[in-house]
Amino acid sequence: MASSRSSNSLVVQQARSALEQMKYEVAQELGIQIPQDGYYGYMATRDTGAIGGNITRRLIQIAEQQLSGGSNFRR
C-alpha cells in the first residue's frame, strides 16, 4: 500500500512490517486488486477511501476477535 500521512503512530515500531503484511492479506481476502506499482492515481478518492475503510474495518474485527480469545486470523 502507499505510504500514509496519518498522524497515528505505532506503539511497537517492530510491528510495522507485520501490520503492512496483514493489510495486504486482508485486501486479498476482500478481493481487492492492489496495483503492482502501488499507484492508485486512476481511482477516485472516494473509491480508495472505501478500500481503506473496508481494510481497517476487517483489521479491527481481527483484533477484537484476538482480544476476546476468539478464533485467530484466517489465512
Sequence and secondary structure as in RCSB ss.txt:
>XXXX:A:sequence
MASSRSSNSLVVQQARSALEQMKYEVAQELGIQIPQDGYYGYMATRDTGAIGGNITRRLIQIAEQQLSGGSNFRR
>XXXX:A:secstr
          SSGGGHHHHHHHHHHHHHHTT    TT   TTS HHHHHHHHHHHHHHHHHHHHHHHTT      
